[in-house]
Amino acid sequence: MEKIKAGYIEGAVSIIINNLLFGIKIWAAIVTGSIALAADAWHTLSDSLSSVVVIIFAKLSSKKADKKHPYGYGRFEQIASLFIAVILGIIAYDFFRISVIQFNNREKVEYGLIAIIVTVASIIAKELLAQYAFYLARKTDNSSVKADGWHHRSDALSSVVVLAGILFARQFWWIDSVLGIIIALMLFYATCMIIKETISKILGEEAGSELIAKITDAVVNIYGDDLKIHHFHIHNYVLQKELTLHIRLNKDLTIENGHKIATNIENIIKEKHNMTATIHVEPIY
């Protein structure tokens, strides 16, 4: 499945399910007067917003390379991940602030069977959505879909925390406000993880040892140990990856023969790893 198609599908499924869950959760929050349930509900609605972002940026990243951007627009996917992280961070801050105010006012919440049913249903639905998003992300290597999956997972975890609070609400007056704070901290953690991973990709990452070994083995099988290959660098443009590397050749080879060897290796890398390679040739003295 293509990256772009994965973004469309995951985003559409997420929007439908999250809007349904939001309606149910906010109704339960109004009935019970629970800030934790309300926070959980708005967290769910924020998932819909992040899914809209995934769809929009999937469309933007699908634009073909042009003169202005010769490597394409694939990095819009990573921009979408950062946008989702910002949304999570804002929501986390607001939940934290409201929960602290409620705790200081010593407000108590009475839960009921409705809250239990809604919360359990939310946990199941959100974890299924998270697993679906992670599946599509693994299959297509789409970072914005993966970020959206973490958004679903954080919502499922926050609902688990709410459920635990419901079960102990009668024993502890402060449970609802404390749960709101815990949920906020969980959201902050998810925000940091998404930002960390996305920035790492934008800054550039070292070629993996497995990839280097595969390319080296393929080259050695054809040219033997006389050809030395090293200095790998990957430039990730999401929909297109550029690989640069150096090879050392016998100094007595003609420029034409050196060019043929480099071109052949570039073709091997394109065929086996779907990456455009640029090779710098060095002489062995």
N, C-alpha and C positions, 0 to 999 in steps of 0.2 A: 504494500500500500504506500502511495506517495505521501511525503510530508504534508503537502498542502491539503490533500484529501482527508488525512488524519485530523488536521486542525478543524476542518469543517464538520466532520462527523462528531468528534468528541465535543466540540462546542455546542452543536445543536442538541445533542442528547442531554448535555449538562444543563442547558438553559431550561428545557422542558421539565426535567426532574426537580431542579432547584426551585423553580417558581412554584411548583406544587408543594414542595416541602416548606417553603417560606410561608405560604398561606396557612398551612396547618399549624406550623410552629408559632406564628405571631398570634393566631387565634388562641392557642393554648396559653401563651404568655399573658394575653389580656385577661383570660379567665382566671388565671392563678396569680397574676400580678408579679411574676418572677422576672427579675432583671437578667438572670442567667439564661432563661429560656428566650427572652427578647434578644439578648446578645447572640445566642445561638441562631436565632431566626435571621437576624441581619447578616450574620456571618454567612449563612446559606444564600441569602440574596446577593451578597458580594461575589459568591461563586458564579452566579449568572452573569454579573458584570465582567468578571475575569474571563468567562467563556466568550462573551461578546468581543472582548479584546483579542482573544485567540483567533476568532473567525476573521476579524478585521485585518489583523496582522498576517494571517495566513494568506489573505488575498493580496496584501501589499508585497509580501515576500515572494509571491509567485510571478511577479513581473520579470520579464526577461532582461538580461544584461543589455546595456546600451552604451553609447559613447560616454555619457556622464558617469555611469557606474559599470565599468567593464566586467566586474566580478559578480554582478547581479545584486538582488535586493534581499537575499536570504537572511541577512543579519537582522531584518525586521523581527524575525522570530525571537531573537535574543532581547530586542527592545521590548517585545511583548512580555517576556518573562520579568523584566525589571518593572514594567508597569503594574503587573499583577502583584509583585512584591510590595510596591508602594501602597496599593489598595489594602493589602493585608496589614501593613504597618499602621495605616491611618485607623483602620477598624480596631486594631489591637489597642491603640492609645485611647480611643474613645471608651472601649469596654473597661479598661483599667481605671480611667477617671471616674466613670459612673459607679463602678463597684466600690471604689474607695469612699465615695460620698455616701453610698448606702451603708457601708460598714460603720462609718462615723456616726450615722443617724440611728444605728442599731435597729435597722428595719428587718422584720422577719417575714418569711413567705410560707404560705400553706400550699403544699402541692396536693395533687389527687391522682386518681387513676388515669385521667385524661393525659396528664403530663407524662406518666410512665409509658403509656401506649405510643404517644407521639414521639417521645425520645428514642424508644427502642426502634421504631420504624425508621427514624432518621439515621440512626447508627448503621442499620443494615443497608439502607439505600445509598448513603454516602460512601461507605466502604466499597460497595459494588461499583460505584462511579469511579472511585479512586483506582481500583484494580483494573477497570476498563481503560482509564487514561494511561496508567503505567504500561499496560499491554500494548497500546498503540504507540506510546513513546519508545518502548523497546524495539518494536517492529520497524519504526520509521526514523528513530533518533531525533525526534522533534522535541526540543527543549521547552517550548511554550506549553505543549500538551503535558509534558512531565510536570511543569510548574503548576498547571491547573490540577493535575492529579494530587499534588501535595496540598493544594487548597482544599480539595475534597477530603483528603485524609485528615487534615487539621480540623475540619468540621465534624468528621466522624468521632475524632478523639475528644473534641469539646463536648459532644453529645454524651459520650461515655462518662465524662466528668459530671455533667449535669445529672445523669441517671444516678450516679453514686450519691450526689447531693440530695436527690429526691428521697432516697432510701434512709438518709440520716437527718432529714430536715427537722423532724420533731425533737431530736436530741440536741441540736445545735442551732441557735437562732441566727448565727453568723454564716451559715453554710452557703447561702445563695450569693452573698457578696464575695466570699472567699473563692467560690467557684468561678465567678466572673473574672477575678484577678488571675486565677490559674489559666483560664482560657486565653486571656490577653497575653500572658507570658508564652503560652504555646504558639500563639499567632506570631509573636515577635521572633521566636525561634525559627519558625517556618520562613518568615521574611528574610532572616539573615542567611539561611541555607540557600534560598533561591538566588539572592543577590550574589553570594559568594561563588556559586557555580556558574552563574551567567557572566560575571565579570572575568572569571578565569578563562572562559571561552573567548570573550572579546579580546582580552589581552594576548591570547595565543598560548597554545599548549605544546609541550614537547611530544614528538612522535613516540608512540608506545613501543616498548621493546619487542612485543609480538609482531607488530607491523614491520619494524626494522629487520627482524630475523627472517620474515617471509620474503621480503624484497631481496635481502642479501643472499639467501639460499637460491632464489630464482636466478639471480645474476651469476652466482658462482657455478651453478649447474650448466650454464651456457659458456661462460668465459673462463672458468677456473679461478684459481687463487691469484693469478697474475693481475687481475683487475681489483683494485682496492676501492671500496665504497664507504662513504662516511658523511658526517655533517648533515644530518637530516633535520629539516624544519617543515612544519605544516602550517599553512595559513587557511583557517577554517572560515569559509563564507557561507556555511550551512548547506545551501543547495549545490555548492561547488567547493572542492578542496584543492588547494595548490600545494604541491610538495617540491621543495628544493633540496638538492643533495649534491655532493661532490664525488667524482670518481677519479682515481689515479691510473693512468695508462702509460705504457712503455713510451719513453720520449722519442723513440725512433719511428713511431707510427706517423703516417701522414695526417694532415688536418682532415682530409676527406674520410679516412678510416675511423678516426676518433669521433667525427660527427655521426657516422653510421652507427657506431656502437652506442653512443649517447641516445640517438633517436630510437634505436631498438629497445633500450632499457625504458625509455619514456613510454613506448607503446605497450611494453609488458606491464608497467605500473597502471596504465590507463585501463588495460583489459582486465587485469586481475583485481585491482583495488579501486577502480573508477575515480582516479585522481589525476589531474594534469600535473606532470612533473617538468621541472626545469633543471637541467644538469650542468654543473660547472666541471670542466675537464682540467685535470692537473697532470703534469708529467712525473713519472717515476725515474729518478736518476740512478 
